[in-house]
Amino acid sequence: MNQPGSGWPWANLVTGLRLVLACSLWILAPAGGWLLVGVATTGALLDVVDGPIARRTGRTSAFGARFDMETDAFLILTLSVLVWLGGQAGAWVVASGLMRYVFVGAGWQWSWLRAPLPPSVRRQTVCVVQVVALIVALAPIVRPPLSTAISALGLAILTWSFWVDVGWLSRHRA
């Protein structure tokens, strides 16, 4: 029997599979339709298991948490571009995919934005809502203006969440 923390980091393997699925969306984009929805949904569902696997096997790490977060950000970027290119929403929807990267870039200018944030169920929930909104907007049966409204609502919630974090970091800067 393996001791906690020994053996292969299975959670990172699951997150790596999620990253491969997100990358495959770019290749599968010309096929569009339900194939994209299925692959994206599979990647999103795997996000539910990587954290519990890491905790159960005693293999949690700062790297694993960051790998998970950046994979989520890449998936959101990919989905937002596909929603735009598929005509389900305007180019503005890509803002939801760029938000994480703008936040990181702003941290290069303002060091207080690089401070660690406390764990947040809100942040996790908003990420799930954003991914689900973009997957739903990609579905062939969801057409504008409904896909546009769903995308706009997801972007609004994500923007609010980022502002909550920026406000917290601003109030707690050294």
Contact map, one row per residue, 1 for C-alpha under 8 A:
111000000000000000000000000000000000000000000000000000000000000000000000000000000000000000000000000000000000000000000000000000000000000000000000000000000000000000000000000000
111101100000000000000000000000000000000000000000000000000000000000000000000000000000000000000000000000000000000000000000000000000000000000000000000000000000000000000000000000
111111000000000000000000000000000000000000000000000000000000000000000000000000000000000000000000000000000000000000000000000000000000000000000000000000000000000000000000000000
011111000000000000000000000000000000000000000000000000001110000000000000000000000000000000000000000000000000000000000000000000000000000000000000000000000000000000000000000000
001111100000000000000000000000000000000000000000000000001110000000000000000000000000000000000000000000000000000000000000000000000000000000000000000000000000000000000000000000
011111110000000000000000000000000000000000000000000000000010000000000000000000000000000000000000000000000000000000000000000000000000000000000000000000000000000000000000000000
010011111000000000000000000000000000000000000000000000000000000000000000000000000000000000000000000000000000000000000000000000000000000000000000000000000000000000000000000000
000001111100000000000000000000000000000000000000000000000000000000000000000000000000000000000000000000000000000000000000000000000000000000000000000000000000000000000000000000
000000111111100000000000000000000000000000000000000001000010000000000000000000000000000000000000000000000000000000000000000000000000000000000000000000000000000000000000000000
000000011111110000000000000000000000000000000000010011000000000000000000000000000000000000000000000000000000000000000000000000000000000000000000000000000000000000000000000000
000000001111111000000000000000000000000000000000111011000010000100000000000000000000000000000000000000000000000000000000000000000000000000000000000000000000000000000000000000
000000001111111100000000000000000000000000000000010001000000000100100000000000000000000000000000000000000000000000000000000000000000000000000000000000000000000000000000000000
000000001111111110000000000000000000000000000000000000000000000000000000000000000000000000000000000000000000000000000000000000000000000000000000000000000000000000000000000000
000000000111111111000000000000000000000000000100110000000000000000000000000000000000000000000000000000000000000000000000000000000000000000000000000000000000000000000000000000
000000000011111111100000000000000000000000000110010000000000000000110010000000000000000000000000000000000000000000000000000000000000000000000000000000000000000000000000000000
000000000001111111110000000000000000000000000000000000000000000000000000000000000000000000000000000000000000000000000000000000000000000000000000000000000000000000000000000000
000000000000111111111000000000000000000000100000000000000000000000000000000000000000000000000000000000000000000000000000000000000000000000000000000000000000000000000000000000
000000000000011111111100000000000000000000110110000000000000000000000010000000000000000000000000000000000000000000000000000000000000000000000000000000000000000000000000000000
000000000000001111111110000000000000000000100000000000000000000000000010011000000000000000000000000000000000000000000000000000000000000000000000000000000000000000000000000000
000000000000000111111111000000000000000000000000000000000000000000000000000000000000000000000000000000000000000000000000000000000000000000000000000000000000000000000000000000
000000000000000011111111100000000000001100100000000000000000000000000000000000000000000000000000000000000000000000000000000000000000000000000000000000000000000000000000000000
000000000000000001111111110000000000001100100000000000000000000000000000011001000000000000000000000000000000000000000000000000000000000000000000000000000000000000000000000000
000000000000000000111111111000000000000000000000000000000000000000000000000001000000000000000000000000000000000000000000000000000000000000000000000000000000000000000000000000
000000000000000000011111111100000000000000000000000000000000000000000000000000000000000000000000000000000000000000000000000000000000000000000000000000000000000000000000000000
000000000000000000001111111110000001001100000000000000000000000000000000000001000000000000000000000000000000000000000000000000000000000000000000000000000000000000000000000000
000000000000000000000111111110000000000000000000000000000000000000000000000001000000000000000000000000000000000000000000000000000000000000000000000000000000000000000000000000
000000000000000000000011111111000000000000000000000000000000000000000000000000000000000000000000000000000000000000000000000000000000000000000000000000000000000000000000000000
000000000000000000000001111111110011000000000000000000000000000000000000000000000000000000000000000000000000000000000000000000000000000000000000000000000000000000000000000000
000000000000000000000000111111110001000000000000000000000000000000000000000000000100000000000000000000000000000000000000000000000000000000000000000000000000000000000000000000
000000000000000000000000001111110000000000000000000000000000000000000000000000000000000000000000000000000000000000000000000000000000000000000000000000000000000000000000000000
000000000000000000000000000111111011000000000000000000000000000000000000000000000000000000000000000000000000000000000000000000000000000000000000000000000000000000000000000000
000000000000000000000000000111111111000000000000000000000000000000000000000000000000000000000000000000000000000000000000000000000000000000000000000000000000000000000000000000
000000000000000000000000000000111111100000000000000000000000000000000000000000000000000000000000000000000000000000000000000000000000000001110000000000000000000000000000000000
000000000000000000000000000000011111110000000000000000000000000000000000000000000000000000000000000000000000000000000000000000000000000000110000000000000000000000000000000000
000000000000000000000000000100111111111000000000000000000000000000000000000000000000000000000000000000000000000000000000000000000000000000000000000000000000000000000000000000
000000000000000000000000100110111111111100000000000000000000000000000000000000000000000000000000000000000000000000000000000000000000000001000000000000000000000000000000000000
000000000000000000000000000000001111111110000000000000000000000000000000000000000000000000000000000000000000000000000000000000000000001101100000000000000000000000000000000000
000000000000000000000000000000000111111111000000000000000000000000000000000000000000000000000000000000000000000000000000000000000000000000000000000000000000000000000000000000
000000000000000000001100100000000011111111100000000000000000000000000000000000000000000000000000000000000000000000000000000000000000000000000000000000000000000000000000000000
000000000000000000001100100000000001111111110000000000000000000000000000000000000000000000000000000000000000000000000000000000000000001000000000000000000000000000000000000000
000000000000000000000000000000000000111111111000000000000000000000000000000000000000000000000000000000000000000000000000000000000000001000000000000000000000000000000000000000
000000000000000000000000000000000000011111111100000000000000000000000000000000000000000000000000000000000000000000000000000000000000000000000000000000000000000000000000000000
000000000000000011101100000000000000001111111110000000000000000000000000000000000000000000000000000000000000000000000000000000000000000000000000000000000000000000000000000000
000000000000000001000000000000000000000111111111000000000000000000000000000000000000000000000000000000000000000000000000000000000010000000000000000000000000000000000000000000
000000000000000000000000000000000000000011111111100000000000000000000000000000000000000000000000000000000000000000000000000000000000000000000000000000000000000000000000000000
000000000000011001000000000000000000000001111111110000000000000000000000000000000000000000000000000000000000000000000000000000000000000000000000000000000000000000000000000000
000000000000001001000000000000000000000000111111111000000000000000010000000000000000000000000000000000000000000000000000000000000000000000000000000000000000000000000000000000
000000000000000000000000000000000000000000011111111100000000000000000000000000000000000000000000000000000000000000000000000000000000000000000000000000000000000000000000000000
000000000010010000000000000000000000000000001111111110000000000000000000000000000000000000000000000000000000000000000000000000000000000000000000000000000000000000000000000000
000000000111011000000000000000000000000000000111111111000000000000000000000000000000000000000000000000000000000000000000000000000000000000000000000000000000000000000000000000
000000000010000000000000000000000000000000000011111111100001000000000000000000000000000000000000000000000000000000000000000000000000000000000000000000000000000000000000000000
000000000000000000000000000000000000000000000001111111110000000000000000000000000000000000000000000000000000000000000000000000000000000000000000000000000000000000000000000000
000000000110000000000000000000000000000000000000111111111000000000000000000000000000000000000000000000000000000000000000000000000000000000000000000000000000000000000000000000
000000001111000000000000000000000000000000000000011111111111000000000000000000000000000000000000000000000000000000000000000000000000000000000000000000000000000000000000000000
000000000000000000000000000000000000000000000000001111111111000000000000000000000000000000000000000000000000000000000000000000000000000000000000000000000000000000000000000000
000000000000000000000000000000000000000000000000000111111110000000000000000000000000000000000000000000000000000000000000000000000000000000000000000000000000000000000000000000
000110000000000000000000000000000000000000000000000011111110000000000000000000000000000000000000000000000000000000000000000000000000000000000000000000000000000000000000000000
000110000000000000000000000000000000000000000000000001111111000000000000000000000000000000000000000000000000000000000000000000000000000000000000000000000000000000000000000000
000111001010000000000000000000000000000000000000000001111111100000000000000000000000000000000000000000000000000000000000000000000000000000000000000000000000000000000000000000
000000000000000000000000000000000000000000000000001001100111110110000000000000000000000000000000000000000000000000000000000000000000000000000000000000000000000000000000000000
000000000000000000000000000000000000000000000000000000000011111110000000000000000000000000000000000000000000000000000000000000000000000000000000000000000000000000000000000000
000000000000000000000000000000000000000000000000000000000001111111000000000000000000000000000000000000000000000000000000000000000000000000000000000000000000000000000000000000
000000000000000000000000000000000000000000000000000000000000111111100000000000000000000000000000000000000000000000000000000000000000000000000000000000000000000000000000000000
000000000011000000000000000000000000000000000000000000000001111111110000000000000000000000000000000000000000000000000000000000000000000000000000000000000000000000000000000000
000000000000000000000000000000000000000000000000000000000001111111111000000000000000000000000000000000000000000000000000000000000000000000000000000000000000000000000000000000
000000000000000000000000000000000000000000000000000000000000011111111100000000000000000000000000000000000000000000000000000000000000000000000000000000000000000000000000000000
000000000001001000000000000000000000000000000000000000000000001111111110000000000000000000000000000000000000000000000000000000000000000000000000000000000000000000000000000000
000000000000001000000000000000000000000000000010000000000000000111111111000000000000000000000000000000000000000000000000000000000000000000000000000000000000000000000000000000
000000000000000000000000000000000000000000000000000000000000000011111111100000000000000000000000000000000000000000000000000000000000000000000000000000000000000000000000000000
000000000000000000000000000000000000000000000000000000000000000001111111110000000000000000000000000000000000000000000000000000000000000000000000000000000000000000000000000000
000000000000001001100000000000000000000000000000000000000000000000111111111000000000000000000000000000000000000000000000000000000000000000000000000000000000000000000000000000
000000000000000000000000000000000000000000000000000000000000000000011111111100000000000000000000000000000000000000000000000000100000000000000000000000000000000000000000000000
000000000000000000000000000000000000000000000000000000000000000000001111111110000000000000000000100100000000000000000000000000000000000000000000000000000000000000000000000000
000000000000000000100100000000000000000000000000000000000000000000000111111111000000000000000000100000000000000000000000000000000000000000000000000000000000000000000000000000
000000000000000000100100000000000000000000000000000000000000000000000011111111100000000000000000000000000000000000000000000000000010000000000000000000000000000000000000000000
000000000000000000000000000000000000000000000000000000000000000000000001111111110000000000000001100000000000000000000000000000000110010000000000000000000000000000000000000000
000000000000000000000000000000000000000000000000000000000000000000000000111111111000000000000101110000000000000000000000000000000000000000000000000000000000000000000000000000
000000000000000000000110110000000000000000000000000000000000000000000000011111111100000000000000100000000000000000000000000000000000000000000000000000000000000000000000000000
000000000000000000000000000000000000000000000000000000000000000000000000001111111110000000000000100000000000000000000000000000000010011001000000000000000000000000000000000000
000000000000000000000000000000000000000000000000000000000000000000000000000111111111000000001111100000000000000000000000000000000000010000000000000000000000000000000000000000
000000000000000000000000000000000000000000000000000000000000000000000000000011111111100000101100100000000000000000000000000000000000000000000000000000000000000000000000000000
000000000000000000000000000010000000000000000000000000000000000000000000000001111111110000000000000000000000000000000000000000000000000001000000000000000000000000000000000000
000000000000000000000000000000000000000000000000000000000000000000000000000000111111111110001000000000000000000000000000000000000000010011000000000000000000000000000000000000
000000000000000000000000000000000000000000000000000000000000000000000000000000011111111111101100000000000000000000000000000000000000000000000000000000000000000000000000000000
000000000000000000000000000000000000000000000000000000000000000000000000000000001111111100000000000000000000000000000000000000000000000000000000000000000000000000000000000000
000000000000000000000000000000000000000000000000000000000000000000000000000000000111111110000000000000000000000000000000000000000000000001000000000000000000000000000000000000
000000000000000000000000000000000000000000000000000000000000000000000000000000000011111111000000000000000000000000000000000000000000000000000000000000000000000000000000000000
000000000000000000000000000000000000000000000000000000000000000000000000000000000011111111000000000000000000000000000000000000000000000011000011101100000000000000000000000000
000000000000000000000000000000000000000000000000000000000000000000000000000000000011011111111000000000000000000000000000000000000000000000000001001100100000000000000000000000
000000000000000000000000000000000000000000000000000000000000000000000000000000000001001111111000000000000000000000000000000000000000000000000000000100000000000000000000000000
000000000000000000000000000000000000000000000000000000000000000000000000000000001001000011111100000000000000000000000000000000000000000000000000000000000000000000000000000000
000000000000000000000000000000000000000000000000000000000000000000000000000000000000000011111110000000000000000000000000000000000000000000000000000000000000000000000000000000
000000000000000000000000000000000000000000000000000000000000000000000000000000011011000011111111100000000000000000000000000000000000000000000000000000110010000000000000000000
000000000000000000000000000000000000000000000000000000000000000000000000000010011001000000111111110000000000000000000000000000000000000000000000000000000000000000000000000000
000000000000000000000000000000000000000000000000000000000000000000000000000000010000000000011111111000000000000000000000000000000000000000000000000000000010000000000000000000
000000000000000000000000000000000000000000000000000000000000000000000000000110010000000000001111111000000000000000000000000000000000000000000000000000000010011000000000000000
000000000000000000000000000000000000000000000000000000000000000000000000110111111000000000001111111100000000000000000000000000000000000000000000000000000000000000000000000000
000000000000000000000000000000000000000000000000000000000000000000000000000010000000000000000111111111000000000000000000000000000000000000000000000000000000000000000000000000
000000000000000000000000000000000000000000000000000000000000000000000000000000000000000000000011111111100000000000000000000000000000000000000000000000000000001000000000000000
000000000000000000000000000000000000000000000000000000000000000000000000100000000000000000000000111111110000000000000000000000000000000000000000000000000000000000000000000000
000000000000000000000000000000000000000000000000000000000000000000000000000000000000000000000000011111111000000000000000000000000000000000000000000000000000000000000000000000
000000000000000000000000000000000000000000000000000000000000000000000000000000000000000000000000011111111100000000000000000000000000000000000000000000000000000000000000000000
000000000000000000000000000000000000000000000000000000000000000000000000000000000000000000000000001111111110000010000000000000000000000000000000000000000000000000000000000000
000000000000000000000000000000000000000000000000000000000000000000000000000000000000000000000000000111111111000011000000000000000000000000000000000000000000000000000000000000
000000000000000000000000000000000000000000000000000000000000000000000000000000000000000000000000000011111111100000000000000000000000000000000000000000000000000000000000000000
000000000000000000000000000000000000000000000000000000000000000000000000000000000000000000000000000001111111110010000000000000000000000000000000000000000000000000000000000000
000000000000000000000000000000000000000000000000000000000000000000000000000000000000000000000000000000111111111111000000000000000000000000000000000000000000000000000000000000
000000000000000000000000000000000000000000000000000000000000000000000000000000000000000000000000000000011111111001000000000000000000000000000000000000000000000000000000000000
000000000000000000000000000000000000000000000000000000000000000000000000000000000000000000000000000000001111111000000000000000000000000000000000000000000000000000000000000000
000000000000000000000000000000000000000000000000000000000000000000000000000000000000000000000000000000000111111111000000000000000000000000000000000000000000000000000000000000
000000000000000000000000000000000000000000000000000000000000000000000000000000000000000000000000000000000011111111100000000000000000000000000000000000000000000000000000000000
000000000000000000000000000000000000000000000000000000000000000000000000000000000000000000000000000000000010011111100000000000000000000000000000000000000000000000000000110011
000000000000000000000000000000000000000000000000000000000000000000000000000000000000000000000000000000110110011111100000000000000000000000000000000000000000000000000100110000
000000000000000000000000000000000000000000000000000000000000000000000000000000000000000000000000000000010011011111110000000000000000000000000000000000000000000000000000000000
000000000000000000000000000000000000000000000000000000000000000000000000000000000000000000000000000000000000001111111000000000000000000000000000000000000000000000000000100010
000000000000000000000000000000000000000000000000000000000000000000000000000000000000000000000000000000000000000001111100000000000000000000000000000000000000000000000000000000
000000000000000000000000000000000000000000000000000000000000000000000000000000000000000000000000000000000000000000111110000000000000000000000000000000000000000000001000100000
000000000000000000000000000000000000000000000000000000000000000000000000000000000000000000000000000000000000000000011111000000000000000000000000000000000000000000000000000000
000000000000000000000000000000000000000000000000000000000000000000000000000000000000000000000000000000000000000000001111100000000000000000000000000000000000000000000000000000
000000000000000000000000000000000000000000000000000000000000000000000000000000000000000000000000000000000000000000000111111100000000000000000000000000000000000000000000000000
000000000000000000000000000000000000000000000000000000000000000000000000000000000000000000000000000000000000000000000011111110000000000000000000000000000000000000000000000000
000000000000000000000000000000000000000000000000000000000000000000000000000000000000000000000000000000000000000000000001111111000000000000000000000000000000000010000000000000
000000000000000000000000000000000000000000000000000000000000000000000000000000000000000000000000000000000000000000000001111111100000000000000000000000000000000010000000000000
000000000000000000000000000000000000000000000000000000000000000000000000000000000000000000000000000000000000000000000001111111110000000000000000000000000000000000000000000000
000000000000000000000000000000000000000000000000000000000000000000000000000000000000000000000000000000000000000000000000111111111000000000000000000000000000000000000000000000
000000000000000000000000000000000000000000000000000000000000000000000000000000000000000000000000000000000000000000000000011111111100000000000000000000000000110010000000000000
000000000000000000000000000000000000000000000000000000000000000000000001000000000000000000000000000000000000000000000000001111111110000000000000000000000000010000000000000000
000000000000000000000000000000000000000000000000000000000000000000000000000000000000000000000000000000000000000000000000000111111111000000000000000000000000000000000000000000
000000000000000000000000000000000000000000000000000000000000000000000000000000000000000000000000000000000000000000000000000011111111100000000000000000000100000000000000000000
000000000000000000000000000000000000000000000000000000000000000000000000000100000000000000000000000000000000000000000000000001111111110000000000000000000110110000000000000000
000000000000000000000000000000000000000000010000000000000000000000000000001100100000000000000000000000000000000000000000000000111111111000000000000000000000000000000000000000
000000000000000000000000000000000000000000000000000000000000000000000000000000000000000000000000000000000000000000000000000000011111111100000000000000000000000000000000000000
000000000000000000000000000000000000000000000000000000000000000000000000000000000000000000000000000000000000000000000000000000001111111110000000000001100100000000000000000000
000000000000000000000000000000000000000000000000000000000000000000000000000100110010000000000000000000000000000000000000000000000111111111000000000001100100000000000000000000
000000000000000000000000000000000000100110000000000000000000000000000000000000100000000000000000000000000000000000000000000000000011111111100000000000000000000000000000000000
000000000000000000000000000000000000100000000000000000000000000000000000000000000000000000000000000000000000000000000000000000000001111111100100001001000000000000000000000000
000000000000000000000000000000000000000000000000000000000000000000000000000000000010000100000000000000000000000000000000000000000000111111100110011101100000000000000000000000
000000000000000000000000000000001001100000000000000000000000000000000000000000100110010100000000000000000000000000000000000000000000011111110100001000000000000000000000000000
000000000000000000000000000000001100100000000000000000000000000000000000000000000000000000000000000000000000000000000000000000000000001111111100000000000000000000000000000000
000000000000000000000000000000001100000000000000000000000000000000000000000000000000000000000000000000000000000000000000000000000000000001111110000000000000000000000000000000
000000000000000000000000000000000000000000000000000000000000000000000000000000000000000000000000000000000000000000000000000000000000000000111110000000000000000000000000000000
000000000000000000000000000000000000000000000000000000000000000000000000000000000000000000000000000000000000000000000000000000000000000111111111011000000000000000000000000000
000000000000000000000000000000000000000000000000000000000000000000000000000000000000000100000000000000000000000000000000000000000000000010011111111100000000000000000000000000
000000000000000000000000000000000000000000000000000000000000000000000000000000000000000110000000000000000000000000000000000000000000000000000111111110000000000000000000000000
000000000000000000000000000000000000000000000000000000000000000000000000000000000000000100000000000000000000000000000000000000000000000000000011111110000000000000000000000000
000000000000000000000000000000000000000000000000000000000000000000000000000000000000000000000000000000000000000000000000000000000000000010000111111111000000000000000000000000
000000000000000000000000000000000000000000000000000000000000000000000000000000000000000110000000000000000000000000000000000000000000000111000111111111100000000000000000000000
000000000000000000000000000000000000000000000000000000000000000000000000000000000000000111000000000000000000000000000000000000000000000010000011111111110000000000000000000000
000000000000000000000000000000000000000000000000000000000000000000000000000000000000000000000000000000000000000000000000000000000000000000000001111111111000000000000000000000
000000000000000000000000000000000000000000000000000000000000000000000000000000000000000000000000000000000000000000000000000000000000110110000000011111111100000000000000000000
000000000000000000000000000000000000000000000000000000000000000000000000000000000000000010001000000000000000000000000000000000000000110010000000001111111110000000000000000000
000000000000000000000000000000000000000000000000000000000000000000000000000000000000000000001000000000000000000000000000000000000000000000000000000111111111000000000000000000
000000000000000000000000000000000000000000000000000000000000000000000000000000000000000000000000000000000000000000000000000000000000000000000000000011111111100000000000000000
000000000000000000000000000000000000000000000000000000000000000000000000000000000000000000000000000000000000000000000000000000001100110000000000000001111111110000000000000000
000000000000000000000000000000000000000000000000000000000000000000000000000000000000000000001011000000000000000000000000000000000100000000000000000000111111111000000000000000
000000000000000000000000000000000000000000000000000000000000000000000000000000000000000000000000000000000000000000000000000000000000000000000000000000011111111100000000000000
000000000000000000000000000000000000000000000000000000000000000000000000000000000000000000000000000000000000000000000000000001000100000000000000000000001111111110000000000000
000000000000000000000000000000000000000000000000000000000000000000000000000000000000000000000001000000000000000000000000000001100100000000000000000000000111111111000000000000
000000000000000000000000000000000000000000000000000000000000000000000000000000000000000000000001001000000000000000000000000000000000000000000000000000000011111111100000000000
000000000000000000000000000000000000000000000000000000000000000000000000000000000000000000000000000000000000000000000000000000000000000000000000000000000001111111110000000000
000000000000000000000000000000000000000000000000000000000000000000000000000000000000000000000000000000000000000000000000011001000000000000000000000000000000111111111000000000
000000000000000000000000000000000000000000000000000000000000000000000000000000000000000000000000000000000000000000000000000000000000000000000000000000000000011111111100000000
000000000000000000000000000000000000000000000000000000000000000000000000000000000000000000000000000000000000000000000000000000000000000000000000000000000000001111111110000000
000000000000000000000000000000000000000000000000000000000000000000000000000000000000000000000000000000000000000000000000000000000000000000000000000000000000000111111111000000
000000000000000000000000000000000000000000000000000000000000000000000000000000000000000000000000000000000000000000001000000000000000000000000000000000000000000011111111100000
000000000000000000000000000000000000000000000000000000000000000000000000000000000000000000000000000000000000000010000000000000000000000000000000000000000000000001111111110000
000000000000000000000000000000000000000000000000000000000000000000000000000000000000000000000000000000000000000000000000000000000000000000000000000000000000000000111111111000
000000000000000000000000000000000000000000000000000000000000000000000000000000000000000000000000000000000000000000000000000000000000000000000000000000000000000000011111111100
000000000000000000000000000000000000000000000000000000000000000000000000000000000000000000000000000000000000000110101000000000000000000000000000000000000000000000001111111110
000000000000000000000000000000000000000000000000000000000000000000000000000000000000000000000000000000000000000110000000000000000000000000000000000000000000000000000111111110
000000000000000000000000000000000000000000000000000000000000000000000000000000000000000000000000000000000000000000000000000000000000000000000000000000000000000000000011111110
000000000000000000000000000000000000000000000000000000000000000000000000000000000000000000000000000000000000000000000000000000000000000000000000000000000000000000000001111111
000000000000000000000000000000000000000000000000000000000000000000000000000000000000000000000000000000000000000100100000000000000000000000000000000000000000000000000000111111
000000000000000000000000000000000000000000000000000000000000000000000000000000000000000000000000000000000000000100000000000000000000000000000000000000000000000000000000000111
